[in-house]
Amino acid sequence: MIIKQFINKKSSTLTYILAKSRGNEALIIDPVFEEIDVYLEFLGANELRLMKAMDTHLHADHITGLGKIRNITRCMTLAGEQTKMEIVSQLIADGDDITIQGLSLKAIYTPGHTSDSYCFYMPGFIFTGDTLFIRGNGRTDFQNGSSADLHDSLHNKVFTLPEDTVVYPGHDYKGENMSTLGQEKRENPRYADHTKAEFIQIMDNLNLPNPKLMDIALPVNIKTGSGINDGIPPENILDFEQAQVAINDHTLLIDLREAKEIEKSGAIPGAKHMPYQQFDAFLADTNHPFAKALSDNQQTIILYCAHGERSALALKALLDKENHSISHIKLGFSGWKKSGGDTCSSIDTL
């Protein structure tokens, strides 16, 4: 298995690229904007295809690389459902599985540092973001942070996992880049041998200055998904009313979400399921119904996903196909549902 750790020295942020092996799909955790070229070089050298990029929380000390790496690689972006980010491909919840080829991470909601903080766990490893550092943890004095919530996240969730689990934190300020849950349980000076009340007292009296980039990073990071429709002709972008008019018996309506998203939330009646993660493979297969529909250019094609990011990325990849009848639903299924559109519990695979 590949677990590659990178550090951005300016913010001491640790970023991780994971893959089952060379030549497979990959995901990245907490990418930093300035380091994108470094990540791309590693991906290329190992013949990895980046499928998913995710942040453990909304960062205040650096500008996230989610948007930039998404625009270059057309990967999905993920964040917790509590995030203030305006658009991401997929919102994740406590207990959700995040999968790529050969690997699966479980999302663990761990509020405290911020109200949208998550850890990502797979047997043997946990990526803790700012919830847990090596002999420390993230601050709790902004972004709806809570010392009490952080203690509960550590005590009731993180430290209930096997003690030999390797800890990969979101920051390194001391030259230490990994630990184990057992070590942190026994040796972390803010947690070990302290009651919850003592932990809260320690955290509430740190009196730390705000991150230097906080006033810049937060607004930019919230807007990570903005501009996703830049470069798409307006006539290829449908709002709810336009989509209702455009969808008919002659429309090939494509749902790009993952199966678990459809199972959880439903779908638009008449749609066909074609997960975005396999989009390029379907496109390259001339015998696949989607590739045939593109080639025939006789059918109106409408794409949608959860919030409009994946469908916009897919549409941009198709704009050079000289097919004038491809469009996407701007706000995706979430916008469709909020506007009162009809839904169904399941759809067929294309």
Secondary structure, DSSP 8 states (H G I E B T S, - for coil): -EEEEEEETTTTEEEEEEESSTTSEEEEES-BGGGHHHHHHHHHHTT-EEEEEE-SS--SSS-BSHHHHHHHH--EEEEETT---S--SEEE-TT-EEEETTEEEEEEE--SSSTT-EEEEETTEEEEETT-BTTB----SSTT--HHHHHHHHHHTGGGS-TT-EEEESB-SSS---EEHHHHHHH-TTTTT--HHHHHHHHTT------TTHHHHHHHHHTTTTTTTTTS-GGGEE-HHHHHHH-STTEEEEE-S-HHHHHHH-B-TT-EE--GGGHHHHHH-TTSHHHHHHHH--SEEEEE-SSSHHHHHHHHHHGGG--TTEEEETTHHHHHHHTT---BS--EE-
